[in-house]
Amino acid sequence: MGFVVEFMGYKSLDNQHYFNANGPLQCVMNALEKDKFLNKERTGEHKLMESYLELWQVVREYCKSHVTETVYNLWLEPLELVSFEEDKVVLSVNEFKRNIINNKFIDLLNDAFESTLGFKIDIEIIAPDSSELQSKEEKKKKVNESFDKFDYTFETFIVGPSNKFAHAAAQAVAATPGQTYNPLFIYGNSGLGKTHLLNAICYEIKDNNPDSKIIYTTGEDFTNELVSSIQNKTMGEFHNKYRTVDALLVDDVQFIGGKIQTEEEFFHTFNTLAQANKQIVLTSDRPPKEIQTLEDRIRTRFESGLLADIQPPDIETRMAIIRRKADMFNLAIPDEVVQYLAEKIKSNIRQLEGAVKKLNAYYTIDGHAPSIILAQKAIKDITSDSQPVPVTIEKILTEVSRTFGTSVENIRSDKRNANISKARQAAMYIVREVTGLSMEQIGVEFGNKHHSTVIYNIREAEKDMNSNPTVKATIQDIISNVRGE
C-alpha cells in the first residue's frame, strides 16, 4: 500500500479527506495501491510529483524555523528528496553531511515529517557517489580535484609584505609557463601558503589552457612511486608520465635529499623538462643551500631559476586571512576575536584557518557565536605556548625524518644504519632542547629505550654539532621550524 500526499487544488480519487490539524497538509490518501498510479495519465503523475515536492517544502520550512539560518543553510538545505513510498522517505546528501545530520539533526527531521503528515515515518539518508550527482557540464569544467578548489586560487591568496614576491612570481609563471622563471623555487616554513600557491598555479595554467598536461605531486609521493616502478619493472611508464608534462609541480622537494636513486631520477627528469622549456615549480621548507643531504648537481639546478621565500605574515595580513576565511563560511567574527587570534597565532596560516574552521563548527553545530572564550578554546591545542608535548614530539620526528631522508618508524626503531642512527641522535637532542623532558621520558617516546641510551645519543649529537658546522646548522634549522621561529 502506498501513501499519496496531496495539497490544495488536487482532489483525491475517492474524494476522502484526512485533515491534519497540526500542519498545513490538507489530505493524505490511504489504501491506494502503487500499481493504480503507475497507470495514471501523465498529468496525474505530474500532480503527484508536485504533491511530494510540496510536502518536502513544508518539511524544509519546519526545519528552517527551528534552527539558525546558518545551520539550516549548511546542513539541512543541501538535502534532496529522492523517494517517498509507504512509510519511508529517502533523502540524499554527501557522505560527510549525512554523518553529521544523522548525529545532530535526525530528531528534527522526524519531528518535521510527523508534524506535517500527522504520523511517524522512517527516514533514510543516503550518500550517492558524487559522480552520479554531478552533471556532465560540471564534470567537463572540473580541472583536477587536487587543485580545482575555491580555497586554492590566486583570488583567495591574501597578499602581504611577507609573501608578495612569491605571489607575483607564481602569477608570472602561471601566465607564461616555461618562459619566465624556470624553475621557480618557493621556500618557507610549514603553513605559510606554499601549497596554496602551487595549487593556484595549477588552476591558472589549466584554466588558460585546458589541454595542458600538469602533474602536481610531493617529494615523498615521487619517491614512493619511483620505488614502486622499480619493483614492478614499469620505469618506462614512470618516465613517460613525468617527462612528457607541460608543468611539473613538486611540494616538499627536500624529501628527495639523501635518496640516491630518487635524486638520480629527479635529476634526469628535471633536465628533460627544462631543456624542453616545460615549467618546473618546487617548494621546500628551506632554500636549496640548506638542504644538506641534496647532491650539488641538483642543488645548482634548483638555484638556477628564481628563489622566492615566504616569511610569517604580519598582524595585518593575519587579520585579513582570518576575515577572508570567515567570509567563506559566512561567519561573523567580532573585531576583538579577529585580533586575538592574529596575536596568538603568528607564524602559521594553516593554523589561523583551522581556528576559524573550529569557530564555525562551534556556531553551526552548537549555535555558539564566536567570542574570546571560544577562540581560546579553538586554539588551545595549536598555539606554541600550550602545544601538548606529544604533538611537539611528533612534529620534531616528522621534521627530522624529512631532513635525514628516513621514516619516523625507523627513528623510533633499533636499526643502526648510519643515517638512521644520526637521525635518531638528532631527534633525541632536539626533543630534549624543545620539550625539556627527562632522559627516561624521552626513552619512552623512542620505543621504551633505556635512559642511558638516550644520554649516549644526545652526546653523540652534541659531538657532531661541535665538529661539523653543517650538522649544527641543520639541527638548529629543525629547532627553528618546530618552534615556528
C-alpha positions as CSV (number, residue, x, y, z in Angstrom):
1,M,0.0,0.0,0.0
2,G,1.3,3.5,-0.7
3,F,0.6,6.9,0.7
4,V,-0.1,9.6,-1.8
5,V,0.2,13.1,-0.4
6,E,-1.8,16.0,-1.9
7,F,-2.5,19.6,-1.2
8,M,-4.9,22.4,-2.2
9,G,-6.0,22.2,-5.8
10,Y,-5.7,18.4,-6.1
11,K,-8.7,16.1,-5.2
12,S,-8.2,12.5,-4.1
13,L,-9.7,9.9,-6.4
14,D,-12.1,8.6,-3.7
15,N,-12.9,12.2,-2.5
16,Q,-11.9,11.2,1.0
17,H,-10.0,13.8,3.2
18,Y,-7.8,13.2,6.2
19,F,-7.1,16.6,7.7
20,N,-4.1,17.2,9.9
21,A,-4.7,19.9,12.5
22,N,-1.0,20.1,13.3
23,G,0.3,21.2,9.9
24,P,-0.6,22.7,6.6
25,L,-1.2,19.3,4.9
26,Q,-4.8,19.0,3.7
27,C,-5.1,15.5,2.5
28,V,-3.4,12.1,2.9
29,M,-4.8,9.3,0.7
30,N,-4.5,5.9,2.1
31,A,-5.1,2.4,0.8
32,L,-4.2,3.1,-2.8
33,E,-2.0,0.5,-4.4
34,K,1.1,1.7,-6.2
35,D,0.0,-0.1,-9.4
36,K,-3.0,2.2,-9.8
37,F,-0.8,5.2,-10.0
38,L,1.7,3.8,-12.4
39,N,-1.1,3.6,-15.0
40,K,-2.5,7.1,-14.5
41,E,-2.2,9.8,-17.1
42,R,1.0,11.9,-17.1
43,T,-0.9,14.9,-15.8
44,G,-1.9,12.9,-12.8
45,E,1.7,11.8,-12.3
46,H,2.9,15.3,-12.6
47,K,0.5,16.5,-9.9
48,L,1.5,13.6,-7.7
49,M,5.2,14.6,-8.0
50,E,4.2,18.2,-7.3
51,S,2.5,17.0,-4.1
52,Y,5.6,15.2,-2.9
53,L,7.7,18.3,-3.6
54,E,5.1,20.5,-1.8
55,L,5.3,18.1,1.2
56,W,9.1,18.3,1.2
57,Q,8.9,22.1,1.0
58,V,6.7,22.2,4.1
59,V,9.1,19.9,6.0
60,R,12.0,22.2,5.0
61,E,10.2,25.2,6.2
62,Y,9.5,23.5,9.6
63,C,13.2,22.7,9.9
64,K,14.2,26.2,8.9
65,S,12.0,27.7,11.7
66,H,13.7,25.5,14.4
67,V,17.4,26.2,13.7
68,T,19.5,29.2,12.9
69,E,19.8,30.3,9.3
70,T,23.5,29.4,9.1
71,V,22.8,25.9,10.5
72,Y,20.0,25.4,8.0
73,N,21.9,26.6,5.0
74,L,25.0,24.5,5.9
75,W,23.4,21.2,6.9
76,L,19.7,20.9,6.0
77,E,19.3,22.9,2.8
78,P,21.5,20.6,0.8
79,L,19.2,17.6,1.5
80,E,17.3,16.4,-1.6
81,L,14.2,14.3,-1.7
82,V,14.9,11.0,-3.5
83,S,11.7,9.0,-2.9
84,F,8.6,8.9,-0.7
85,E,6.9,5.5,-0.6
86,E,4.6,3.9,2.0
87,D,6.1,4.7,5.5
88,K,9.6,5.6,4.3
89,V,11.2,8.7,2.9
90,V,14.7,8.7,1.3
91,L,16.8,11.8,1.3
92,S,20.2,12.4,-0.3
93,V,23.3,14.4,0.7
94,N,27.1,13.9,0.6
95,E,28.8,11.4,2.9
96,F,30.2,14.0,5.3
97,K,27.0,15.9,5.8
98,R,25.0,12.6,6.1
99,N,27.0,11.6,9.1
100,I,26.5,15.0,10.8
101,I,22.8,15.1,10.0
102,N,22.2,11.5,11.4
103,N,24.0,12.5,14.6
104,K,22.7,16.0,15.1
105,F,19.5,16.6,13.1
106,I,17.7,13.3,12.6
107,D,15.3,14.1,15.5
108,L,14.4,17.4,14.0
109,L,13.6,15.7,10.6
110,N,11.5,13.1,12.4
111,D,9.5,15.9,14.1
112,A,9.2,17.8,10.9
113,F,7.7,14.9,9.0
114,E,5.4,13.9,11.9
115,S,4.2,17.4,12.3
116,T,3.4,17.7,8.6
117,L,1.9,14.2,8.0
118,G,0.3,13.5,11.3
119,F,2.1,10.2,11.7
120,K,5.7,8.9,12.0
121,I,7.7,7.6,9.1
122,D,11.1,6.1,8.6
123,I,13.8,8.4,7.3
124,E,16.8,7.1,5.3
125,I,19.6,9.4,4.3
126,I,21.8,8.1,1.5
127,A,25.1,9.5,0.1
128,P,25.2,8.7,-3.6
129,D,28.6,8.8,-5.4
130,S,29.3,12.4,-6.2
131,S,29.9,11.4,-9.8
132,E,26.2,10.4,-10.1
133,L,25.1,13.8,-8.8
134,Q,27.4,15.8,-10.9
135,S,26.2,17.0,-14.3
136,K,28.2,16.4,-17.4
137,E,28.8,20.1,-17.7
138,E,30.2,20.2,-14.2
139,K,32.5,17.2,-14.9
140,K,33.7,19.0,-18.1
141,K,34.6,22.1,-16.1
142,K,36.4,20.1,-13.4
143,V,40.2,20.6,-13.9
144,N,41.7,18.4,-11.3
145,E,40.2,17.7,-7.8
146,S,43.6,18.2,-6.2
147,F,43.7,21.8,-7.1
148,D,40.4,22.9,-8.7
149,K,39.1,24.3,-5.5
150,F,38.0,27.8,-4.5
151,D,40.3,27.7,-1.5
152,Y,43.4,27.5,-3.6
153,T,43.4,30.2,-6.2
154,F,45.2,33.4,-6.6
155,E,42.0,35.3,-5.8
156,T,41.8,33.7,-2.3
157,F,45.5,34.1,-1.5
158,I,46.0,37.0,0.9
159,V,49.0,39.1,-0.2
160,G,51.2,40.9,2.3
161,P,54.8,42.1,2.7
162,S,55.9,38.6,3.7
163,N,54.7,36.8,0.6
164,K,54.1,39.4,-2.2
165,F,57.3,38.5,-4.1
166,A,56.5,34.8,-4.1
167,H,52.9,35.5,-5.1
168,A,54.0,37.8,-8.0
169,A,56.5,35.1,-9.2
170,A,53.8,32.4,-9.1
171,Q,51.4,34.6,-11.1
172,A,54.1,35.2,-13.7
173,V,54.8,31.5,-14.0
174,A,51.1,30.7,-14.3
175,A,50.6,33.3,-17.0
176,T,53.6,32.2,-19.2
177,P,54.7,28.7,-18.1
178,G,58.2,27.8,-19.1
179,Q,59.0,31.3,-20.3
180,T,59.7,33.4,-17.3
181,Y,61.2,31.8,-14.1
182,N,62.2,28.2,-14.6
183,P,62.5,26.6,-12.2
184,L,60.6,28.6,-9.6
185,F,61.7,27.6,-6.1
186,I,59.4,28.7,-3.3
187,Y,60.6,28.1,0.3
188,G,59.4,28.9,3.8
189,N,58.3,27.2,7.0
190,S,55.3,24.9,7.0
191,G,51.8,26.5,6.9
192,L,52.7,29.8,5.2
193,G,51.0,29.3,1.8
194,K,53.4,27.4,-0.4
195,T,50.9,24.7,-1.2
196,H,48.3,27.3,-1.9
197,L,50.5,28.9,-4.5
198,L,51.3,25.6,-6.1
199,N,47.6,24.8,-6.5
200,A,46.8,28.3,-7.7
201,I,49.5,27.9,-10.4
202,C,47.9,24.6,-11.5
203,Y,44.5,26.1,-11.6
204,E,45.5,29.1,-13.6
205,I,47.6,27.2,-16.2
206,K,44.7,24.7,-16.7
207,D,42.2,27.5,-16.8
208,N,44.2,29.3,-19.5
209,N,44.9,26.1,-21.4
210,P,42.6,23.2,-20.6
211,D,44.7,20.8,-22.7
212,S,47.8,21.4,-20.6
213,K,49.3,18.3,-19.0
214,I,50.1,19.1,-15.4
215,I,51.5,16.9,-12.6
216,Y,51.2,18.1,-9.0
217,T,52.9,15.8,-6.5
218,T,55.1,15.8,-3.4
219,G,58.7,14.7,-2.9
220,E,57.5,11.8,-0.9
221,D,55.0,10.6,-3.4
222,F,57.6,10.9,-6.2
223,T,59.9,8.8,-4.2
224,N,57.3,6.2,-3.4
225,E,56.1,6.0,-7.0
226,L,59.7,5.5,-8.2
227,V,60.3,2.7,-5.8
228,S,57.0,1.0,-6.9
229,S,58.0,1.4,-10.6
230,I,61.4,-0.2,-10.0
231,Q,59.8,-3.1,-8.1
232,N,57.2,-3.6,-10.8
233,K,59.6,-3.0,-13.7
234,T,57.4,-0.2,-15.1
235,M,60.1,2.5,-15.3
236,G,59.0,3.2,-18.9
237,E,55.6,4.3,-17.8
238,F,57.2,6.3,-15.0
239,H,59.4,8.2,-17.4
240,N,56.5,8.7,-19.8
241,K,54.4,10.1,-17.0
242,Y,56.9,12.6,-15.6
243,R,59.0,13.6,-18.6
244,T,56.2,14.5,-21.1
245,V,54.3,17.0,-19.0
246,D,53.9,20.7,-19.7
247,A,54.3,21.6,-16.0
248,L,55.7,19.7,-13.0
249,L,55.0,21.0,-9.5
250,V,56.6,19.3,-6.6
251,D,55.7,20.1,-3.0
252,D,58.3,19.4,-0.2
253,V,61.0,18.6,-2.7
254,Q,63.6,18.4,0.2
255,F,62.3,14.9,0.9
256,I,64.3,13.5,-2.1
257,G,67.6,14.6,-0.4
258,G,69.8,11.7,0.5
259,K,67.9,9.2,-1.6
260,I,70.4,8.3,-4.3
261,Q,68.1,6.6,-6.8
262,T,65.4,9.3,-6.3
263,E,67.9,12.1,-6.8
264,E,69.3,10.4,-9.9
265,E,65.8,10.0,-11.4
266,F,64.7,13.5,-10.5
267,F,67.9,15.0,-12.0
268,H,67.2,13.5,-15.4
269,T,63.5,14.4,-15.2
270,F,64.4,17.9,-14.4
271,N,66.9,18.1,-17.2
272,T,64.4,16.7,-19.8
273,L,61.7,19.2,-18.8
274,A,64.0,22.2,-18.6
275,Q,65.5,21.5,-22.0
276,A,62.0,21.4,-23.5
277,N,61.1,24.7,-21.8
278,K,58.5,23.0,-19.6
279,Q,57.6,24.7,-16.4
280,I,59.0,23.4,-13.1
281,V,57.9,24.7,-9.7
282,L,59.3,23.4,-6.4
283,T,58.6,24.1,-2.8
284,S,60.7,23.4,0.3
285,D,60.9,24.3,3.9
286,R,64.3,25.8,3.3
287,P,66.4,27.2,0.5
288,P,68.4,24.7,-1.6
289,K,71.8,25.6,0.0
290,E,70.3,24.4,3.4
291,I,69.1,21.0,2.2
292,Q,72.3,19.4,3.5
293,T,71.6,15.9,2.0
294,L,71.0,17.2,-1.5
295,E,73.5,16.5,-4.2
296,D,75.4,19.5,-5.5
297,R,74.4,18.9,-9.1
298,I,70.7,19.0,-8.1
299,R,71.2,21.9,-5.8
300,T,72.7,24.1,-8.5
301,R,69.8,23.3,-10.8
302,F,67.3,24.3,-8.1
303,E,69.2,27.6,-7.8
304,S,69.4,28.2,-11.5
305,G,65.9,29.8,-11.6
306,L,64.2,32.1,-9.2
307,L,64.2,31.6,-5.5
308,A,61.3,33.2,-3.6
309,D,60.9,32.9,0.1
310,I,57.7,33.3,2.2
311,Q,58.0,34.7,5.7
312,P,55.5,34.6,8.5
313,P,52.7,37.2,7.9
314,D,52.5,40.4,9.8
315,I,49.5,41.0,12.1
316,E,47.5,43.0,9.4
317,T,47.9,40.1,6.9
318,R,47.0,37.6,9.6
319,M,43.8,39.5,10.4
320,A,42.9,39.7,6.7
321,I,43.4,35.9,6.4
322,I,41.0,35.4,9.3
323,R,38.4,37.6,7.8
324,R,38.7,36.1,4.4
325,K,38.2,32.6,5.8
326,A,35.3,33.8,7.9
327,D,33.6,35.3,4.9
328,M,33.9,32.0,3.1
329,F,31.9,30.4,5.9
330,N,29.5,33.4,6.1
331,L,30.6,33.6,9.7
332,A,30.6,37.0,11.6
333,I,33.6,37.2,13.8
334,P,33.9,40.3,16.1
335,D,37.0,42.5,15.6
336,E,38.3,41.7,19.1
337,V,38.2,38.0,18.3
338,V,40.0,38.5,15.0
339,Q,42.7,40.5,16.7
340,Y,43.0,37.9,19.5
341,L,43.6,35.1,17.0
342,A,46.0,37.1,15.0
343,E,48.1,37.9,18.1
344,K,48.1,34.4,19.3
345,I,48.9,32.6,16.1
346,K,51.8,34.4,14.5
347,S,53.6,32.0,12.1
348,N,51.2,29.5,10.6
349,I,48.4,30.4,8.2
350,R,47.1,26.9,8.2
351,Q,46.6,27.2,12.0
352,L,44.8,30.5,11.6
353,E,42.4,29.0,9.1
354,G,42.0,25.9,11.3
355,A,41.0,28.2,14.2
356,V,38.3,29.9,12.1
357,K,37.0,26.4,11.0
358,K,36.7,25.5,14.7
359,L,34.8,28.6,15.4
360,N,32.5,27.9,12.5
361,A,31.9,24.4,13.8
362,Y,31.0,25.7,17.2
363,Y,28.5,28.0,15.6
364,T,26.9,25.7,13.1
365,I,26.7,22.6,15.3
366,D,26.1,24.1,18.8
367,G,24.9,27.6,17.9
368,H,27.6,29.4,19.9
369,A,28.7,32.7,18.2
370,P,32.4,33.5,18.1
371,S,33.8,35.0,21.3
372,I,37.1,35.4,23.0
373,I,36.3,32.4,25.2
374,L,35.6,30.2,22.2
375,A,38.6,31.5,20.4
376,Q,40.8,30.4,23.4
377,K,39.2,27.0,23.3
378,A,39.7,26.8,19.5
379,I,43.5,27.4,19.7
380,K,44.4,25.8,22.9
381,D,45.9,22.8,21.2
382,I,47.7,24.6,18.4
383,T,49.4,27.7,19.9
384,S,53.1,27.2,20.6
385,D,52.9,28.2,24.3
386,S,50.3,25.5,25.1
387,Q,51.1,22.8,22.5
388,P,50.9,19.3,24.0
389,V,54.2,17.5,24.3
390,P,53.1,14.5,22.2
391,V,52.2,16.9,19.4
392,T,55.5,18.6,19.7
393,I,57.4,15.3,19.6
394,E,55.6,14.1,16.5
395,K,56.4,17.4,14.8
396,I,60.1,17.0,15.7
397,L,60.2,13.5,14.5
398,T,58.5,14.5,11.2
399,E,61.0,17.3,10.6
400,V,64.0,15.1,11.4
401,S,62.7,12.3,9.2
402,R,62.2,14.7,6.3
403,T,65.6,16.2,6.7
404,F,67.6,13.0,7.1
405,G,65.5,11.1,4.4
406,T,64.2,8.3,6.6
407,S,60.9,7.5,8.3
408,V,59.6,8.2,11.8
409,E,59.3,4.5,12.3
410,N,63.0,4.0,11.6
411,I,64.0,6.7,14.0
412,R,62.0,5.0,16.8
413,S,63.3,1.6,15.9
414,D,66.5,-0.2,16.9
415,K,68.0,0.0,13.4
416,R,71.6,1.0,13.4
417,N,72.2,2.1,9.8
418,A,74.5,5.2,9.8
419,N,71.8,7.6,8.5
420,I,69.1,6.3,10.8
421,S,71.4,6.5,13.8
422,K,72.3,10.1,13.0
423,A,68.7,11.0,12.6
424,R,67.8,9.3,16.0
425,Q,70.6,11.2,17.7
426,A,69.5,14.5,16.3
427,A,65.9,13.8,17.2
428,M,66.6,12.9,20.8
429,Y,68.8,16.1,21.1
430,I,66.1,18.3,19.7
431,V,63.3,16.7,21.9
432,R,65.4,17.5,25.0
433,E,66.1,21.0,23.8
434,V,62.5,21.8,22.9
435,T,60.4,19.9,25.5
436,G,62.7,19.6,28.5
437,L,61.6,16.0,29.1
438,S,63.8,13.8,31.3
439,M,66.0,11.1,29.8
440,E,63.6,8.5,31.0
441,Q,60.6,10.2,29.4
442,I,62.5,10.7,26.1
443,G,63.4,7.0,26.2
444,V,59.7,6.1,26.4
445,E,58.9,8.3,23.3
446,F,61.6,6.4,21.4
447,G,60.3,2.9,21.8
448,N,61.0,2.5,25.5
449,K,64.7,2.9,25.2
450,H,66.8,2.9,28.4
451,H,67.8,6.4,29.7
452,S,71.5,5.5,29.3
453,T,70.8,5.0,25.5
454,V,69.2,8.4,25.3
455,I,72.2,10.0,27.1
456,Y,74.6,8.4,24.6
457,N,72.6,9.5,21.6
458,I,72.4,13.1,22.8
459,R,76.1,13.2,23.5
460,E,76.8,11.9,20.0
461,A,74.7,14.6,18.5
462,E,76.5,17.2,20.5
463,K,79.9,15.9,19.3
464,D,78.7,16.0,15.7
465,M,77.5,19.6,16.2
466,N,80.8,20.7,17.7
467,S,82.9,19.1,15.0
468,N,80.7,19.8,11.9
469,P,79.1,23.2,11.3
470,T,76.8,21.7,8.7
471,V,75.3,19.3,11.3
472,K,74.9,22.1,13.8
473,A,73.1,24.3,11.2
474,T,70.8,21.5,10.2
475,I,69.8,20.8,13.8
476,Q,69.3,24.4,14.6
477,D,67.2,24.8,11.5
478,I,64.9,21.9,12.6
479,I,64.6,23.5,16.0
480,S,63.6,26.8,14.5
481,N,61.0,25.1,12.3
482,V,59.5,23.3,15.2
483,R,59.3,26.4,17.3
484,G,57.9,28.4,14.4
485,E,60.7,31.0,14.6
